[in-house]
Amino acid sequence: MKTRKELGALGEEMAAGMLKEKGYAIIEQNFRCRYGEIDIIARDGDKIIFIEVKTRRSLKYGFPEEAVDFRKQKRLRLLAALYLAGHFSMSHSCRFDVYSLYLDQDNSLKSVRIFENCF
C-alpha cells in the first residue's frame, strides 16, 4: 500500500506518460511556489497546458475529479498566471486539464477520465 504522496506521484507519472504518447512536450512537473503547486505543465504546439492530476484507489469519497473544486480551480488559475509571467508572455494561449485516474489495489490503472479545457 502506497502513501497518499506516493500514490499521487505514481498518478502524475502515468499522466505524464499519457501526455507524451499524445505528442505533448512536458515543460515541468511539480512546479511549486509559495501559493501552491501545479502537477504538470505541458506544451501542445503553441498552447501551454496546466494539468491537475487526481489519483484514487477507492471511490468512497467520490470520483477523483470531484476534488478539483472552485477553490482549487481559483488557485490553479493564480499559479498559472504566476508561471506564465515568469516564463512566457501573457499572450500565450493556455488551458486547464484534469486527469482523473482510478487505480486498483495493485496500482494498475482501472480507468482514466480526461477533462480538457475544463475551467
MOPAC internal coordinates of N, CA, C and O (Angstrom, degrees):
PM7 1SCF
backbone

  N    0.0000 0     0.00 0     0.00 0    0    0    0
  C    1.4528 1     0.00 0     0.00 0    1    0    0
  C    1.5286 1   108.66 1     0.00 0    2    1    0
  O    1.2310 1   120.37 1   -54.34 1    3    2    1
  N    1.2999 1   116.89 1   125.66 1    3    2    1
  C    1.4516 1   122.15 1   179.83 1    5    3    2
  C    1.5248 1   110.20 1   -88.06 1    6    5    3
  O    1.2310 1   120.98 1   -26.53 1    7    6    5
  N    1.3282 1   115.73 1   153.47 1    7    6    5
  C    1.4577 1   120.12 1   174.35 1    9    7    6
  C    1.5254 1   108.50 1   -71.28 1   10    9    7
  O    1.2310 1   120.57 1   -12.09 1   11   10    9
  N    1.3299 1   116.51 1   167.91 1   11   10    9
  C    1.4742 1   120.42 1   178.52 1   13   11   10
  C    1.5191 1   110.76 1   -59.11 1   14   13   11
  O    1.2310 1   120.68 1   139.08 1   15   14   13
  N    1.3283 1   116.30 1   -40.92 1   15   14   13
  C    1.4611 1   120.75 1  -179.51 1   17   15   14
  C    1.5308 1   110.53 1   -64.17 1   18   17   15
  O    1.2310 1   120.28 1   135.78 1   19   18   17
  N    1.3176 1   117.08 1   -44.22 1   19   18   17
  C    1.4720 1   121.33 1   178.68 1   21   19   18
  C    1.5322 1   110.98 1   -65.64 1   22   21   19
  O    1.2310 1   120.69 1   140.46 1   23   22   21
  N    1.3268 1   116.28 1   -39.54 1   23   22   21
  C    1.4638 1   120.50 1   178.01 1   25   23   22
  C    1.5263 1   110.21 1   -63.42 1   26   25   23
  O    1.2310 1   120.47 1   137.33 1   27   26   25
  N    1.3225 1   116.70 1   -42.67 1   27   26   25
  C    1.4607 1   121.13 1   177.78 1   29   27   26
  C    1.5198 1   111.63 1   -62.08 1   30   29   27
  O    1.2310 1   120.21 1   136.59 1   31   30   29
  N    1.3295 1   117.20 1   -43.41 1   31   30   29
  C    1.4675 1   121.64 1   179.43 1   33   31   30
  C    1.5272 1   110.54 1   -64.34 1   34   33   31
  O    1.2310 1   120.34 1   140.42 1   35   34   33
  N    1.3306 1   116.95 1   -39.58 1   35   34   33
  C    1.4635 1   121.12 1   177.29 1   37   35   34
  C    1.5278 1   110.31 1   -62.38 1   38   37   35
  O    1.2310 1   120.37 1   134.28 1   39   38   37
  N    1.3170 1   116.90 1   -45.72 1   39   38   37
  C    1.4602 1   120.96 1   178.38 1   41   39   38
  C    1.5222 1   112.12 1   -61.50 1   42   41   39
  O    1.2310 1   120.58 1   139.69 1   43   42   41
  N    1.3212 1   116.50 1   -40.31 1   43   42   41
  C    1.4642 1   120.46 1   178.94 1   45   43   42
  C    1.5198 1   111.23 1   -65.08 1   46   45   43
  O    1.2310 1   120.08 1   140.53 1   47   46   45
  N    1.3207 1   117.44 1   -39.47 1   47   46   45
  C    1.4723 1   120.42 1   177.52 1   49   47   46
  C    1.5288 1   110.59 1   -66.07 1   50   49   47
  O    1.2310 1   120.35 1   140.09 1   51   50   49
  N    1.3278 1   116.93 1   -39.91 1   51   50   49
  C    1.4719 1   120.37 1   177.18 1   53   51   50
  C    1.5304 1   110.39 1   -62.71 1   54   53   51
  O    1.2310 1   120.74 1   135.47 1   55   54   53
  N    1.3192 1   116.20 1   -44.53 1   55   54   53
  C    1.4664 1   120.65 1  -179.90 1   57   55   54
  C    1.5275 1   110.52 1   -64.40 1   58   57   55
  O    1.2310 1   120.01 1   138.67 1   59   58   57
  N    1.3302 1   117.59 1   -41.33 1   59   58   57
  C    1.4690 1   121.01 1   178.37 1   61   59   58
  C    1.5258 1   110.24 1   -60.65 1   62   61   59
  O    1.2310 1   120.64 1   139.92 1   63   62   61
  N    1.3207 1   116.39 1   -40.08 1   63   62   61
  C    1.4713 1   120.36 1   177.12 1   65   63   62
  C    1.5238 1   111.67 1   -63.03 1   66   65   63
  O    1.2310 1   120.34 1   138.75 1   67   66   65
  N    1.3185 1   116.96 1   -41.25 1   67   66   65
  C    1.4628 1   121.07 1   178.12 1   69   67   66
  C    1.5290 1   110.88 1   -63.84 1   70   69   67
  O    1.2310 1   120.68 1   139.13 1   71   70   69
  N    1.3291 1   116.31 1   -40.87 1   71   70   69
  C    1.4623 1   120.98 1   179.18 1   73   71   70
  C    1.5274 1   110.76 1   -64.11 1   74   73   71
  O    1.2310 1   120.34 1   137.61 1   75   74   73
  N    1.3251 1   116.96 1   -42.39 1   75   74   73
  C    1.4621 1   120.57 1   178.34 1   77   75   74
  C    1.5187 1   110.85 1   -63.31 1   78   77   75
  O    1.2310 1   120.28 1   140.63 1   79   78   77
  N    1.3434 1   117.06 1   -39.37 1   79   78   77
  C    1.4643 1   120.87 1   177.41 1   81   79   78
  C    1.5241 1   111.51 1   -61.73 1   82   81   79
  O    1.2310 1   120.47 1   147.50 1   83   82   81
  N    1.3283 1   116.71 1   -32.50 1   83   82   81
  C    1.4663 1   121.30 1   177.57 1   85   83   82
  C    1.5276 1   112.16 1   -76.83 1   86   85   83
  O    1.2310 1   120.32 1   172.09 1   87   86   85
  N    1.3245 1   116.99 1    -7.91 1   87   86   85
  C    1.4576 1   121.10 1  -179.93 1   89   87   86
  C    1.5205 1   114.31 1    94.36 1   90   89   87
  O    1.2310 1   120.00 1  -170.93 1   91   90   89
  N    1.3216 1   117.61 1     9.07 1   91   90   89
  C    1.4610 1   120.79 1   177.94 1   93   91   90
  C    1.5258 1   109.01 1   -78.05 1   94   93   91
  O    1.2310 1   121.12 1   -30.48 1   95   94   93
  N    1.3160 1   115.47 1   149.52 1   95   94   93
  C    1.4608 1   121.20 1   174.09 1   97   95   94
  C    1.5245 1   108.18 1   -97.84 1   98   97   95
  O    1.2310 1   120.39 1   -53.72 1   99   98   97
  N    1.3069 1   116.85 1   126.28 1   99   98   97
  C    1.4624 1   121.10 1   177.05 1  101   99   98
  C    1.5294 1   107.41 1   -80.20 1  102  101   99
  O    1.2310 1   120.95 1   -62.14 1  103  102  101
  N    1.3194 1   115.79 1   117.86 1  103  102  101
  C    1.4653 1   121.27 1   179.26 1  105  103  102
  C    1.5231 1   109.93 1   -84.77 1  106  105  103
  O    1.2310 1   121.29 1   134.85 1  107  106  105
  N    1.3291 1   115.14 1   -45.15 1  107  106  105
  C    1.4644 1   119.62 1  -176.11 1  109  107  106
  C    1.5211 1   109.69 1  -159.33 1  110  109  107
  O    1.2310 1   121.13 1   -34.21 1  111  110  109
  N    1.3188 1   115.45 1   145.79 1  111  110  109
  C    1.4612 1   121.68 1   172.79 1  113  111  110
  C    1.5185 1   107.95 1  -118.63 1  114  113  111
  O    1.2310 1   121.15 1   -37.59 1  115  114  113
  N    1.3060 1   115.41 1   142.41 1  115  114  113
  C    1.4587 1   122.68 1   177.76 1  117  115  114
  C    1.5290 1   112.75 1    55.99 1  118  117  115
  O    1.2310 1   120.94 1  -129.50 1  119  118  117
  N    1.3326 1   115.81 1    50.50 1  119  118  117
  C    1.4614 1   120.65 1   173.91 1  121  119  118
  C    1.5219 1   107.65 1   -67.82 1  122  121  119
  O    1.2310 1   121.00 1   -57.11 1  123  122  121
  N    1.3366 1   115.69 1   122.89 1  123  122  121
  C    1.4605 1   120.56 1  -177.98 1  125  123  122
  C    1.5175 1   110.75 1  -122.71 1  126  125  123
  O    1.2310 1   122.09 1   -36.15 1  127  126  125
  N    1.3164 1   113.61 1   143.85 1  127  126  125
  C    1.4599 1   120.50 1   169.15 1  129  127  126
  C    1.5325 1   105.83 1  -146.22 1  130  129  127
  O    1.2310 1   120.29 1     3.99 1  131  130  129
  N    1.3016 1   117.05 1  -176.01 1  131  130  129
  C    1.4646 1   119.81 1  -175.41 1  133  131  130
  C    1.5209 1   113.47 1   -64.54 1  134  133  131
  O    1.2310 1   119.81 1   163.85 1  135  134  133
  N    1.3405 1   117.97 1   -16.15 1  135  134  133
  C    1.4667 1   121.46 1  -177.18 1  137  135  134
  C    1.5267 1   113.77 1   -96.61 1  138  137  135
  O    1.2310 1   120.29 1   172.24 1  139  138  137
  N    1.3234 1   117.06 1    -7.76 1  139  138  137
  C    1.4591 1   119.06 1   178.60 1  141  139  138
  C    1.5135 1   112.44 1   146.26 1  142  141  139
  O    1.2310 1   121.34 1    24.04 1  143  142  141
  N    1.3188 1   115.04 1  -155.96 1  143  142  141
  C    1.4591 1   121.30 1  -173.72 1  145  143  142
  C    1.5218 1   110.68 1  -140.30 1  146  145  143
  O    1.2310 1   121.15 1   -37.04 1  147  146  145
  N    1.3265 1   115.41 1   142.96 1  147  146  145
  C    1.4639 1   122.37 1   170.12 1  149  147  146
  C    1.5192 1   105.92 1  -109.25 1  150  149  147
  O    1.2310 1   120.48 1   -53.15 1  151  150  149
  N    1.3376 1   116.69 1   126.85 1  151  150  149
  C    1.4622 1   120.52 1  -175.24 1  153  151  150
  C    1.5214 1   112.65 1   -62.14 1  154  153  151
  O    1.2310 1   120.60 1   125.12 1  155  154  153
  N    1.3351 1   116.45 1   -54.88 1  155  154  153
  C    1.4644 1   120.46 1  -177.57 1  157  155  154
  C    1.5266 1   109.22 1  -139.62 1  158  157  155
  O    1.2310 1   121.01 1   -42.93 1  159  158  157
  N    1.3121 1   115.67 1   137.07 1  159  158  157
  C    1.4586 1   121.86 1   171.75 1  161  159  158
  C    1.5217 1   105.90 1  -119.46 1  162  161  159
  O    1.2310 1   120.95 1   -55.49 1  163  162  161
  N    1.3215 1   115.78 1   124.51 1  163  162  161
  C    1.4614 1   120.69 1  -175.91 1  165  163  162
  C    1.5185 1   109.97 1  -130.88 1  166  165  163
  O    1.2310 1   121.67 1   -11.42 1  167  166  165
  N    1.3291 1   114.41 1   168.58 1  167  166  165
  C    1.4585 1   120.66 1   177.89 1  169  167  166
  C    1.5227 1   107.92 1  -127.02 1  170  169  167
  O    1.2310 1   121.49 1   -46.03 1  171  170  169
  N    1.3238 1   114.75 1   133.97 1  171  170  169
  C    1.4590 1   122.12 1   173.34 1  173  171  170
  C    1.5177 1   106.00 1  -125.99 1  174  173  171
  O    1.2310 1   120.77 1   -80.95 1  175  174  173
  N    1.3306 1   116.14 1    99.05 1  175  174  173
  C    1.4598 1   119.87 1  -173.15 1  177  175  174
  C    1.5133 1   108.75 1    67.26 1  178  177  175
  O    1.2310 1   120.58 1    56.77 1  179  178  177
  N    1.3389 1   116.49 1  -123.23 1  179  178  177
  C    1.4694 1   119.62 1   179.26 1  181  179  178
  C    1.5270 1   112.33 1   -99.82 1  182  181  179
  O    1.2310 1   120.29 1  -171.74 1  183  182  181
  N    1.3322 1   117.05 1     8.26 1  183  182  181
  C    1.4645 1   121.48 1  -178.98 1  185  183  182
  C    1.5299 1   110.44 1   -97.78 1  186  185  183
  O    1.2310 1   120.83 1   -46.82 1  187  186  185
  N    1.3382 1   116.02 1   133.18 1  187  186  185
  C    1.4597 1   122.59 1   176.29 1  189  187  186
  C    1.5313 1   107.25 1   -94.46 1  190  189  187
  O    1.2310 1   120.70 1   -50.27 1  191  190  189
  N    1.3302 1   116.28 1   129.73 1  191  190  189
  C    1.4614 1   121.06 1  -176.65 1  193  191  190
  C    1.5220 1   109.28 1  -118.63 1  194  193  191
  O    1.2310 1   121.38 1   -52.69 1  195  194  193
  N    1.3239 1   114.96 1   127.31 1  195  194  193
  C    1.4577 1   122.33 1   177.14 1  197  195  194
  C    1.5180 1   106.92 1  -103.02 1  198  197  195
  O    1.2310 1   120.76 1   -59.56 1  199  198  197
  N    1.3327 1   116.16 1   120.44 1  199  198  197
  C    1.4610 1   120.91 1  -173.12 1  201  199  198
  C    1.5200 1   110.67 1  -115.90 1  202  201  199
  O    1.2310 1   121.52 1   -53.14 1  203  202  201
  N    1.3223 1   114.70 1   126.86 1  203  202  201
  C    1.4659 1   122.35 1   172.72 1  205  203  202
  C    1.5206 1   106.45 1  -101.69 1  206  205  203
  O    1.2310 1   120.40 1   -52.55 1  207  206  205
  N    1.3314 1   116.84 1   127.45 1  207  206  205
  C    1.4626 1   121.78 1  -178.55 1  209  207  206
  C    1.5262 1   108.39 1  -111.39 1  210  209  207
  O    1.2310 1   121.09 1   -52.44 1  211  210  209
  N    1.3240 1   115.53 1   127.56 1  211  210  209
  C    1.4640 1   121.31 1   176.04 1  213  211  210
  C    1.5201 1   107.85 1  -121.80 1  214  213  211
  O    1.2310 1   121.06 1   -51.71 1  215  214  213
  N    1.3300 1   115.58 1   128.29 1  215  214  213
  C    1.4588 1   121.46 1  -175.96 1  217  215  214
  C    1.5192 1   109.50 1  -127.60 1  218  217  215
  O    1.2310 1   121.28 1   -46.33 1  219  218  217
  N    1.3278 1   115.16 1   133.67 1  219  218  217
  C    1.4754 1   119.73 1   177.35 1  221  219  218
  C    1.5234 1   110.39 1  -141.34 1  222  221  219
  O    1.2310 1   121.73 1   -24.03 1  223  222  221
  N    1.3328 1   114.29 1   155.97 1  223  222  221
  C    1.4536 1   122.18 1   173.89 1  225  223  222
  C    1.5189 1   111.57 1  -105.37 1  226  225  223
  O    1.2310 1   120.50 1   169.71 1  227  226  225
  N    1.3109 1   116.65 1   -10.29 1  227  226  225
  C    1.4579 1   121.41 1  -177.87 1  229  227  226
  C    1.5253 1   108.36 1  -140.71 1  230  229  227
  O    1.2310 1   121.23 1   -30.88 1  231  230  229
  N    1.3150 1   115.24 1   149.12 1  231  230  229
  C    1.4586 1   120.04 1   176.56 1  233  231  230
  C    1.5276 1   111.08 1  -100.16 1  234  233  231
  O    1.2310 1   121.02 1  -163.42 1  235  234  233
  N    1.3225 1   115.66 1    16.58 1  235  234  233
  C    1.4620 1   121.72 1  -179.04 1  237  235  234
  C    1.5276 1   112.13 1   -53.74 1  238  237  235
  O    1.2310 1   120.38 1   143.78 1  239  238  237
  N    1.3232 1   116.89 1   -36.22 1  239  238  237
  C    1.4607 1   121.27 1  -178.68 1  241  239  238
  C    1.5301 1   111.98 1  -107.73 1  242  241  239
  O    1.2310 1   120.25 1  -160.43 1  243  242  241
  N    1.3215 1   117.14 1    19.57 1  243  242  241
  C    1.4554 1   121.60 1   178.32 1  245  243  242
  C    1.5182 1   112.15 1   101.97 1  246  245  243
  O    1.2310 1   121.49 1    -1.85 1  247  246  245
  N    1.3151 1   114.75 1   178.15 1  247  246  245
  C    1.4576 1   120.47 1   179.07 1  249  247  246
  C    1.5243 1   109.63 1   -71.22 1  250  249  247
  O    1.2310 1   120.18 1   -29.90 1  251  250  249
  N    1.3213 1   117.27 1   150.10 1  251  250  249
  C    1.4686 1   119.64 1  -177.20 1  253  251  250
  C    1.5249 1   113.34 1   -54.82 1  254  253  251
  O    1.2310 1   120.15 1   138.89 1  255  254  253
  N    1.3237 1   117.33 1   -41.11 1  255  254  253
  C    1.4737 1   120.32 1  -176.64 1  257  255  254
  C    1.5238 1   113.35 1   -64.12 1  258  257  255
  O    1.2310 1   120.33 1   159.41 1  259  258  257
  N    1.3265 1   116.97 1   -20.59 1  259  258  257
  C    1.4629 1   119.98 1   179.90 1  261  259  258
  C    1.5281 1   112.28 1   -66.56 1  262  261  259
  O    1.2310 1   120.34 1   163.22 1  263  262  261
  N    1.3259 1   116.96 1   -16.78 1  263  262  261
  C    1.4648 1   120.73 1   178.80 1  265  263  262
  C    1.5389 1   112.13 1   -76.53 1  266  265  263
  O    1.2310 1   120.52 1   169.66 1  267  266  265
  N    1.3285 1   116.61 1   -10.34 1  267  266  265
  C    1.4674 1   120.00 1   178.74 1  269  267  266
  C    1.5283 1   107.03 1   -92.69 1  270  269  267
  O    1.2310 1   121.63 1  -104.78 1  271  270  269
  N    1.3092 1   114.49 1    75.22 1  271  270  269
  C    1.4645 1   121.18 1  -177.24 1  273  271  270
  C    1.5296 1   110.77 1   -83.93 1  274  273  271
  O    1.2310 1   120.77 1     2.29 1  275  274  273
  N    1.3234 1   116.12 1  -177.71 1  275  274  273
  C    1.4658 1   121.04 1  -176.98 1  277  275  274
  C    1.5238 1   111.72 1   -57.42 1  278  277  275
  O    1.2310 1   120.18 1   138.25 1  279  278  277
  N    1.3138 1   117.26 1   -41.75 1  279  278  277
  C    1.4621 1   121.06 1  -179.79 1  281  279  278
  C    1.5304 1   111.07 1   -61.84 1  282  281  279
  O    1.2310 1   120.59 1   136.65 1  283  282  281
  N    1.3247 1   116.48 1   -43.35 1  283  282  281
  C    1.4668 1   121.42 1   178.63 1  285  283  282
  C    1.5292 1   110.31 1   -65.43 1  286  285  283
  O    1.2310 1   120.34 1   138.69 1  287  286  285
  N    1.3250 1   116.96 1   -41.31 1  287  286  285
  C    1.4647 1   120.96 1   178.78 1  289  287  286
  C    1.5325 1   110.88 1   -61.67 1  290  289  287
  O    1.2310 1   120.93 1   136.92 1  291  290  289
  N    1.3074 1   115.82 1   -43.08 1  291  290  289
  C    1.4704 1   121.04 1   179.50 1  293  291  290
  C    1.5327 1   110.14 1   -61.20 1  294  293  291
  O    1.2310 1   120.67 1   136.75 1  295  294  293
  N    1.3159 1   116.33 1   -43.25 1  295  294  293
  C    1.4685 1   120.78 1   179.37 1  297  295  294
  C    1.5277 1   110.69 1   -65.35 1  298  297  295
  O    1.2310 1   120.14 1   138.67 1  299  298  297
  N    1.3286 1   117.34 1   -41.33 1  299  298  297
  C    1.4648 1   120.29 1   179.28 1  301  299  298
  C    1.5327 1   111.50 1   -64.26 1  302  301  299
  O    1.2310 1   120.50 1   143.20 1  303  302  301
  N    1.3245 1   116.65 1   -36.80 1  303  302  301
  C    1.4705 1   119.62 1   176.84 1  305  303  302
  C    1.5314 1   110.51 1   -63.11 1  306  305  303
  O    1.2310 1   120.46 1   137.00 1  307  306  305
  N    1.3186 1   116.72 1   -43.00 1  307  306  305
  C    1.4674 1   121.08 1   178.09 1  309  307  306
  C    1.5252 1   110.38 1   -62.55 1  310  309  307
  O    1.2310 1   120.33 1   132.86 1  311  310  309
  N    1.3189 1   116.97 1   -47.14 1  311  310  309
  C    1.4615 1   120.98 1   179.86 1  313  311  310
  C    1.5224 1   111.33 1   -61.29 1  314  313  311
  O    1.2310 1   120.53 1   139.10 1  315  314  313
  N    1.3312 1   116.60 1   -40.90 1  315  314  313
  C    1.4613 1   120.79 1   179.37 1  317  315  314
  C    1.5275 1   110.44 1   -63.64 1  318  317  315
  O    1.2310 1   120.32 1   137.28 1  319  318  317
  N    1.3204 1   116.99 1   -42.72 1  319  318  317
  C    1.4711 1   120.61 1   178.87 1  321  319  318
  C    1.5248 1   110.42 1   -62.01 1  322  321  319
  O    1.2310 1   120.35 1   137.97 1  323  322  321
  N    1.3179 1   116.93 1   -42.03 1  323  322  321
  C    1.4650 1   120.66 1   177.94 1  325  323  322
  C    1.5218 1   111.23 1   -64.43 1  326  325  323
  O    1.2310 1   120.76 1   137.99 1  327  326  325
  N    1.3199 1   116.15 1   -42.01 1  327  326  325
  C    1.4648 1   120.36 1   179.43 1  329  327  326
  C    1.5252 1   110.22 1   -63.52 1  330  329  327
  O    1.2310 1   120.54 1   131.51 1  331  330  329
  N    1.3310 1   116.58 1   -48.49 1  331  330  329
  C    1.4685 1   120.29 1  -179.46 1  333  331  330
  C    1.5237 1   111.19 1   -60.53 1  334  333  331
  O    1.2310 1   120.41 1   138.50 1  335  334  333
  N    1.3223 1   116.83 1   -41.50 1  335  334  333
  C    1.4650 1   120.83 1  -179.40 1  337  335  334
  C    1.5308 1   111.41 1   -61.38 1  338  337  335
  O    1.2310 1   120.47 1   146.39 1  339  338  337
  N    1.3102 1   116.70 1   -33.61 1  339  338  337
  C    1.4601 1   120.23 1  -178.24 1  341  339  338
  C    1.5148 1   115.24 1   -90.40 1  342  341  339
  O    1.2310 1   120.10 1   162.99 1  343  342  341
  N    1.3420 1   117.41 1   -17.01 1  343  342  341
  C    1.4595 1   119.78 1  -172.52 1  345  343  342
  C    1.5333 1   115.24 1  -125.14 1  346  345  343
  O    1.2310 1   120.19 1   152.32 1  347  346  345
  N    1.3061 1   117.24 1   -27.68 1  347  346  345
  C    1.4656 1   121.49 1  -175.80 1  349  347  346
  C    1.5183 1   108.38 1  -138.59 1  350  349  347
  O    1.2310 1   121.10 1    -9.64 1  351  350  349
  N    1.3165 1   115.50 1   170.36 1  351  350  349
  C    1.4631 1   118.07 1   172.67 1  353  351  350
  C    1.5203 1   108.21 1   -75.95 1  354  353  351
  O    1.2310 1   120.66 1   -29.95 1  355  354  353
  N    1.2958 1   116.33 1   150.05 1  355  354  353
  C    1.4676 1   120.57 1  -179.18 1  357  355  354
  C    1.5271 1   111.44 1   -67.29 1  358  357  355
  O    1.2310 1   120.13 1   170.71 1  359  358  357
  N    1.3246 1   117.37 1    -9.29 1  359  358  357
  C    1.4558 1   119.75 1  -179.88 1  361  359  358
  C    1.5258 1   112.27 1   -82.69 1  362  361  359
  O    1.2310 1   120.12 1   173.43 1  363  362  361
  N    1.3193 1   117.38 1    -6.57 1  363  362  361
  C    1.4654 1   119.83 1   177.41 1  365  363  362
  C    1.5260 1   110.10 1   -62.51 1  366  365  363
  O    1.2310 1   121.32 1   -41.00 1  367  366  365
  N    1.3027 1   115.07 1   139.00 1  367  366  365
  C    1.4539 1   120.90 1   176.36 1  369  367  366
  C    1.5319 1   108.10 1   -76.92 1  370  369  367
  O    1.2310 1   120.78 1   -42.02 1  371  370  369
  N    1.3214 1   116.11 1   137.98 1  371  370  369
  C    1.4590 1   118.59 1   179.01 1  373  371  370
  C    1.5253 1   110.33 1  -141.56 1  374  373  371
  O    1.2310 1   121.64 1   -13.54 1  375  374  373
  N    1.3093 1   114.46 1   166.46 1  375  374  373
  C    1.4602 1   119.93 1   175.38 1  377  375  374
  C    1.5271 1   108.48 1  -150.94 1  378  377  375
  O    1.2310 1   121.82 1   -14.22 1  379  378  377
  N    1.3414 1   114.12 1   165.78 1  379  378  377
  C    1.4605 1   121.17 1  -179.19 1  381  379  378
  C    1.5248 1   108.83 1  -118.50 1  382  381  379
  O    1.2310 1   120.85 1   -54.33 1  383  382  381
  N    1.3280 1   115.98 1   125.67 1  383  382  381
  C    1.4605 1   122.33 1   177.64 1  385  383  382
  C    1.5253 1   109.18 1  -117.42 1  386  385  383
  O    1.2310 1   121.19 1   -26.64 1  387  386  385
  N    1.3199 1   115.34 1   153.36 1  387  386  385
  C    1.4604 1   121.35 1   173.16 1  389  387  386
  C    1.5303 1   107.93 1  -124.06 1  390  389  387
  O    1.2310 1   120.97 1   -52.21 1  391  390  389
  N    1.3302 1   115.75 1   127.79 1  391  390  389
  C    1.4648 1   121.80 1   174.52 1  393  391  390
  C    1.5251 1   106.98 1  -106.13 1  394  393  391
  O    1.2310 1   121.10 1   -60.56 1  395  394  393
  N    1.3115 1   115.50 1   119.44 1  395  394  393
  C    1.4579 1   122.81 1  -177.65 1  397  395  394
  C    1.5272 1   108.23 1  -109.62 1  398  397  395
  O    1.2310 1   120.54 1   -69.35 1  399  398  397
  N    1.3325 1   116.57 1   110.65 1  399  398  397
  C    1.4561 1   121.26 1  -176.57 1  401  399  398
  C    1.5237 1   110.34 1  -111.73 1  402  401  399
  O    1.2310 1   121.71 1   -45.80 1  403  402  401
  N    1.3161 1   114.33 1   134.20 1  403  402  401
  C    1.4656 1   121.59 1   178.10 1  405  403  402
  C    1.5226 1   106.62 1  -119.61 1  406  405  403
  O    1.2310 1   120.52 1   -62.01 1  407  406  405
  N    1.3342 1   116.62 1   117.99 1  407  406  405
  C    1.4581 1   122.42 1  -176.83 1  409  407  406
  C    1.5240 1   110.90 1  -109.04 1  410  409  407
  O    1.2310 1   120.79 1   -24.72 1  411  410  409
  N    1.3423 1   116.10 1   155.28 1  411  410  409
  C    1.4564 1   118.86 1   172.88 1  413  411  410
  C    1.5265 1   108.94 1   -85.52 1  414  413  411
  O    1.2310 1   120.21 1     2.32 1  415  414  413
  N    1.2963 1   117.21 1  -177.68 1  415  414  413
  C    1.4683 1   121.30 1  -175.91 1  417  415  414
  C    1.5273 1   113.05 1   -66.12 1  418  417  415
  O    1.2310 1   120.51 1   160.40 1  419  418  417
  N    1.3490 1   116.63 1   -19.60 1  419  418  417
  C    1.4663 1   121.23 1   177.37 1  421  419  418
  C    1.5276 1   111.85 1   -91.95 1  422  421  419
  O    1.2310 1   120.77 1  -170.16 1  423  422  421
  N    1.3286 1   116.14 1     9.84 1  423  422  421
  C    1.4676 1   123.55 1  -179.51 1  425  423  422
  C    1.5197 1   113.23 1    65.54 1  426  425  423
  O    1.2310 1   120.66 1  -154.36 1  427  426  425
  N    1.3290 1   116.34 1    25.64 1  427  426  425
  C    1.4582 1   120.91 1   172.83 1  429  427  426
  C    1.5224 1   107.67 1   -91.88 1  430  429  427
  O    1.2310 1   120.75 1   -35.75 1  431  430  429
  N    1.3066 1   116.17 1   144.25 1  431  430  429
  C    1.4579 1   121.98 1  -177.46 1  433  431  430
  C    1.5243 1   111.02 1   -69.28 1  434  433  431
  O    1.2310 1   120.92 1   -61.39 1  435  434  433
  N    1.3313 1   115.84 1   118.61 1  435  434  433
  C    1.4674 1   121.02 1   175.76 1  437  435  434
  C    1.5190 1   110.30 1   -89.42 1  438  437  435
  O    1.2310 1   120.50 1   136.94 1  439  438  437
  N    1.3320 1   116.66 1   -43.06 1  439  438  437
  C    1.4573 1   120.49 1   178.41 1  441  439  438
  C    1.5187 1   110.02 1  -158.16 1  442  441  439
  O    1.2310 1   121.92 1   -24.66 1  443  442  441
  N    1.3122 1   113.93 1   155.34 1  443  442  441
  C    1.4594 1   120.85 1   175.53 1  445  443  442
  C    1.5182 1   107.81 1  -136.13 1  446  445  443
  O    1.2310 1   121.58 1   -43.58 1  447  446  445
  N    1.3027 1   114.59 1   136.42 1  447  446  445
  C    1.4664 1   121.26 1   175.88 1  449  447  446
  C    1.5224 1   106.64 1  -123.20 1  450  449  447
  O    1.2310 1   121.41 1   -53.04 1  451  450  449
  N    1.3271 1   114.91 1   126.96 1  451  450  449
  C    1.4489 1   120.59 1  -176.99 1  453  451  450
  C    1.5214 1   108.21 1  -114.68 1  454  453  451
  O    1.2310 1   121.28 1   -54.64 1  455  454  453
  N    1.3239 1   115.16 1   125.36 1  455  454  453
  C    1.4517 1   122.03 1   179.55 1  457  455  454
  C    1.5282 1   107.27 1  -114.28 1  458  457  455
  O    1.2310 1   120.90 1   -74.05 1  459  458  457
  N    1.3240 1   115.89 1   105.95 1  459  458  457
  C    1.4572 1   120.20 1  -178.30 1  461  459  458
  C    1.5303 1   110.02 1   -93.67 1  462  461  459
  O    1.2310 1   121.66 1   -37.89 1  463  462  461
  N    1.3225 1   114.43 1   142.11 1  463  462  461
  C    1.4570 1   121.46 1   176.40 1  465  463  462
  C    1.5361 1   111.00 1    51.41 1  466  465  463
  O    1.2310 1   120.93 1  -133.54 1  467  466  465
  N    1.3201 1   115.84 1    46.46 1  467  466  465
  C    1.4685 1   119.83 1  -169.46 1  469  467  466
  C    1.5292 1   115.09 1   -90.53 1  470  469  467
  O    1.2310 1   119.69 1   170.25 1  471  470  469
  N    1.3078 1   118.20 1    -9.75 1  471  470  469
  C    1.4736 1   119.38 1   173.50 1  473  471  470
  C    1.4966 1   110.16 1  -158.79 1  474  473  471
  O    1.2310 1   120.10 1   180.00 1  475  474  473

